[in-house]
C-alpha cells in the first residue's frame, strides 16, 4: 500500500509539473490559414488507395462488403475533399448509412436498394445544406459563396488573433 501511495504521489507531481507553463514562453494559437476549395493530402490519397484496394479485394468474396467500402470511401472523398463538409452533417450521413446498411445486413430489410437510395438522398441534402452556409469553403466557393473571405475574417481570423 505504501508503494501505491508513493507512486500516486509521484504521478501527481509529474502531471502537475507537465501542466505548469514554461516561463518566458508566449502561448498563442497559430493563425489558421485561409485555404478554401478542393484539397488533397497524402493521408487522403492513402485512404483512397487502400480503400479502393480493400473494395476490389472484398467484392468477389462478399459483394456488399466491397460495395460498402467503396461507398464509404467515395463519401469520405466527397465530404472531406470536395465539399469540405462540417462534422455534424458528416455524422448525420454516417448514422443514416449505418442504420440502413446495418439493418439490411442483419435483418435483410429495408434492402440494399432502399439503403443506397436513402443514403444518397441524405448525401444530397447534406451537401445542399453545407453549400448554403456562409462558411461554405468547398469546391466552387467563389461562385457559391463570394462573401467567404469576409466571413472568415469576422469569425475565424478574429477568434484566433492574439488580442482575444
Secondary structure, DSSP 8 states (H G I E B T S, - for coil): -HHHHHHHHHHHHHHHHHHS--TT------------S----HHHHHHHHHHHHHHHHHHTT-HHHHHHHHHHHHHHHIIIIIS---HHHHHHHHHHHHHHHHHHHHH--S-HHHHHHHHHHHHHHHHHHHHTSTT--STTHHHH-TTHHHHHIIIIITTTSTT-
